[in-house]
Amino acid sequence: MSFNLKRSEREPMSEINVTPFVDVMLVLLIIFMVTAPLLTVGVQVDLPETSADTLPEESEPLTLTINSKGEVFIQETKIEFDKLIKKILAVSNNRTDTRIYVRGDKTINYGRVLEVMGKLSGSGFTKVALISEPYKER
């Protein structure tokens, strides 16, 4: 007795179906594209607007934030004003050439922002810049 089986019934299939894999990868790509901008939130401040050009970024910037209450934050950590320079030196590995971005709420007294910037420059930090929102036509 002879069996007449098709070739596909005798040998295992050696092809890989990549369609489900591609579908999963596209869904993950969309999820990461949507969630990535949400990861850089930080301390909420209402920045002033300006028409100045943006500065080129070399690496991860060190951001100092002054909120509407006058509280000072390094990145997202609240810090006492008296301990500001000590903490910044610790974070920047005692390098005074570290670029520091200062974000000041537009409702805060301008003197508070200058007080922080003066303390930074008085301690030897030379690369201190203010951050603002791009100017929007109204």
Secondary structure as a PSIPRED ss2 file (coil, helix, strand):
# PSIPRED VFORMAT (PSIPRED V4.0)

   1 M C   1.000  0.000  0.000
   2 S C   1.000  0.000  0.000
   3 F C   1.000  0.000  0.000
   4 N C   1.000  0.000  0.000
   5 L C   1.000  0.000  0.000
   6 K C   1.000  0.000  0.000
   7 R H   0.000  1.000  0.000
   8 S H   0.000  1.000  0.000
   9 E H   0.000  1.000  0.000
  10 R H   0.000  1.000  0.000
  11 E C   1.000  0.000  0.000
  12 P C   1.000  0.000  0.000
  13 M C   1.000  0.000  0.000
  14 S C   1.000  0.000  0.000
  15 E C   1.000  0.000  0.000
  16 I C   1.000  0.000  0.000
  17 N C   1.000  0.000  0.000
  18 V C   1.000  0.000  0.000
  19 T H   0.000  1.000  0.000
  20 P H   0.000  1.000  0.000
  21 F H   0.000  1.000  0.000
  22 V H   0.000  1.000  0.000
  23 D H   0.000  1.000  0.000
  24 V H   0.000  1.000  0.000
  25 M H   0.000  1.000  0.000
  26 L H   0.000  1.000  0.000
  27 V H   0.000  1.000  0.000
  28 L H   0.000  1.000  0.000
  29 L H   0.000  1.000  0.000
  30 I H   0.000  1.000  0.000
  31 I H   0.000  1.000  0.000
  32 F H   0.000  1.000  0.000
  33 M H   0.000  1.000  0.000
  34 V H   0.000  1.000  0.000
  35 T H   0.000  1.000  0.000
  36 A H   0.000  1.000  0.000
  37 P H   0.000  1.000  0.000
  38 L H   0.000  1.000  0.000
  39 L H   0.000  1.000  0.000
  40 T H   0.000  1.000  0.000
  41 V C   1.000  0.000  0.000
  42 G C   1.000  0.000  0.000
  43 V C   1.000  0.000  0.000
  44 Q C   1.000  0.000  0.000
  45 V C   1.000  0.000  0.000
  46 D C   1.000  0.000  0.000
  47 L C   1.000  0.000  0.000
  48 P C   1.000  0.000  0.000
  49 E E   0.000  0.000  1.000
  50 T E   0.000  0.000  1.000
  51 S C   1.000  0.000  0.000
  52 A C   1.000  0.000  0.000
  53 D C   1.000  0.000  0.000
  54 T C   1.000  0.000  0.000
  55 L C   1.000  0.000  0.000
  56 P C   1.000  0.000  0.000
  57 E C   1.000  0.000  0.000
  58 E C   1.000  0.000  0.000
  59 S C   1.000  0.000  0.000
  60 E C   1.000  0.000  0.000
  61 P C   1.000  0.000  0.000
  62 L E   0.000  0.000  1.000
  63 T E   0.000  0.000  1.000
  64 L E   0.000  0.000  1.000
  65 T E   0.000  0.000  1.000
  66 I E   0.000  0.000  1.000
  67 N C   1.000  0.000  0.000
  68 S C   1.000  0.000  0.000
  69 K C   1.000  0.000  0.000
  70 G C   1.000  0.000  0.000
  71 E C   1.000  0.000  0.000
  72 V E   0.000  0.000  1.000
  73 F E   0.000  0.000  1.000
  74 I E   0.000  0.000  1.000
  75 Q C   1.000  0.000  0.000
  76 E C   1.000  0.000  0.000
  77 T E   0.000  0.000  1.000
  78 K E   0.000  0.000  1.000
  79 I E   0.000  0.000  1.000
  80 E C   1.000  0.000  0.000
  81 F H   0.000  1.000  0.000
  82 D H   0.000  1.000  0.000
  83 K H   0.000  1.000  0.000
  84 L H   0.000  1.000  0.000
  85 I H   0.000  1.000  0.000
  86 K H   0.000  1.000  0.000
  87 K H   0.000  1.000  0.000
  88 I H   0.000  1.000  0.000
  89 L H   0.000  1.000  0.000
  90 A H   0.000  1.000  0.000
  91 V H   0.000  1.000  0.000
  92 S C   1.000  0.000  0.000
  93 N C   1.000  0.000  0.000
  94 N C   1.000  0.000  0.000
  95 R C   1.000  0.000  0.000
  96 T C   1.000  0.000  0.000
  97 D C   1.000  0.000  0.000
  98 T C   1.000  0.000  0.000
  99 R C   1.000  0.000  0.000
 100 I E   0.000  0.000  1.000
 101 Y E   0.000  0.000  1.000
 102 V E   0.000  0.000  1.000
 103 R E   0.000  0.000  1.000
 104 G E   0.000  0.000  1.000
 105 D C   1.000  0.000  0.000
 106 K C   1.000  0.000  0.000
 107 T C   1.000  0.000  0.000
 108 I C   1.000  0.000  0.000
 109 N C   1.000  0.000  0.000
 110 Y H   0.000  1.000  0.000
 111 G H   0.000  1.000  0.000
 112 R H   0.000  1.000  0.000
 113 V H   0.000  1.000  0.000
 114 L H   0.000  1.000  0.000
 115 E H   0.000  1.000  0.000
 116 V H   0.000  1.000  0.000
 117 M H   0.000  1.000  0.000
 118 G H   0.000  1.000  0.000
 119 K H   0.000  1.000  0.000
 120 L H   0.000  1.000  0.000
 121 S H   0.000  1.000  0.000
 122 G H   0.000  1.000  0.000
 123 S C   1.000  0.000  0.000
 124 G C   1.000  0.000  0.000
 125 F C   1.000  0.000  0.000
 126 T C   1.000  0.000  0.000
 127 K C   1.000  0.000  0.000
 128 V E   0.000  0.000  1.000
 129 A E   0.000  0.000  1.000
 130 L E   0.000  0.000  1.000
 131 I E   0.000  0.000  1.000
 132 S C   1.000  0.000  0.000
 133 E E   0.000  0.000  1.000
 134 P E   0.000  0.000  1.000
 135 Y C   1.000  0.000  0.000
 136 K C   1.000  0.000  0.000
 137 E C   1.000  0.000  0.000
 138 R C   1.000  0.000  0.000
